[in-house]
Structures are given as structure tokens and as C-alpha cells.
Amino acid sequence: MTRRSLRPLTATLVALLLGSLTLGSVSAHGDPAERRDLARAWAGTLRFQSTRQAEKAGYGPFPAGVPLNECITNPAGPGAMGFHWINGDLLTTDLDPARPQVLVYAPERHGRLDLVALEYVVFKDAWDSAHPGTKPSLFGEAFKETLAPNPYDIPAFYALHVWLYRANPAGLFAPFNPRVSCDPGRRRVWTGSDTDTQFDVLVPTRRSTSS
């Protein structure tokens, strides 16, 4: 299939995603402009379901031996974030929905990694210097602030998770997802109310790290 022939399919999928964003918890967060930004984020990162494509774009895991190299679990309850792949070239104060600083992957059986979320990150000192008296925000949602020292052994930062590739019963922008586990053999089971959008269905997932 040629790139030109893929364009109508991509346009159709984006239209479907825009329609889906009127459902569930997302409708409470976004006006049309914010939903368009979410669609831009999806269109800009869909190819990173393949970790090979993520590597080609400059993303990769943190070095071995540092906390963020590990799969991050929720210390206060069920669920996890997953593995964080960062693109250091994007760690600036410029925020673009289509260019997240971090891709979040959940471990699955046989060593596979599934793209589950995007994370937008900016260091606090840099942001406060460039934009005093404000906090960064995207999609109508303010970033969460993490001071130093912190469990990740990095300077104070602002961050926003967006669970664009796995529906999160805790909310689209929650830090942790009860449907994610750092144990690849554990089934993802959620027994609570799930009113979030069904990105799991709408977004095609290639469960492979080598495609």
C-alpha cells in the first residue's frame, strides 16, 4: 500500500477518533480544540506502537541502574505506569501534542511492549524561568508538579500522562492505570466502573517490538 493510498484511511481513523472523544470522561475535559489536539497526539504517535519506529525517531529507555529504567508501579494502590522511553531532544519548554517527550509501554508476555500512554514532561526550573507564575498545560489539563528529591532521582518537573492507547478507568490524565501491570503474566482486570473512552478498540495495536 502506498503512502498516497494510506491518506484516506488515516483521515477516516482520525475522524473516528475525534468522534470517540465525545464519549466518557474525555467529553468533560475537552472543547473541540482540545479534542483536535488529542487527535493530533494520536496521529503523531501511532507508529510508535512499534518500538523499532520509536527508536528511529530518537526514543529509548533510560540507562540501566536508574529508577526510570524500571517498570514504574503504583506504590499507593493497584496499577502501574509502565516503562518510560524518552527523547532527550524534546526536553524543552516547547510543548507539541504530536511530539511527547516520553512514550509509556506496558510489558506483555514473551518480552513484548505495548504502547499504552504518552507523557509530556518539562523541567520545573526551565519552565518557571520561561513562563513565571504559570504551569504548563495541554488538552485543557494542567501538568502535575513533582518536586525534588523524588523517587525518580531527577530534578523537579511538570508532567502530564495521556492514556491514549489503553483506556484508563482512573481517568484519561491520571498518573497510573489499574489496567496496567509490571507483571507481564498478570491479567489486566478492572472490577470498578469503566466509563472511559474505548481507545483500546479504536486504535489498532500491533503487539510487537520489532515491526
Secondary structure, 3 states (H helix, E strand, C coil): CCHHHHHHHHHHHHHHHHHHCCCCCHHHHCCHHHHHHHHHHHHHHHHHHCHHHHHHCCCEECCCCCHHHCCEECCCCCCEEEEEEECHHHCCCCCCCCCCCEEEEEECHHHCEEEEEEEEEEEHHHHHHHCCCCCCEECCEECEEECCCCCCCCCCEEEEEECCCCCCCCCCCCCCECCCCCCCCCCCCCCCCCCCCCHHHHCCCCCCCCC
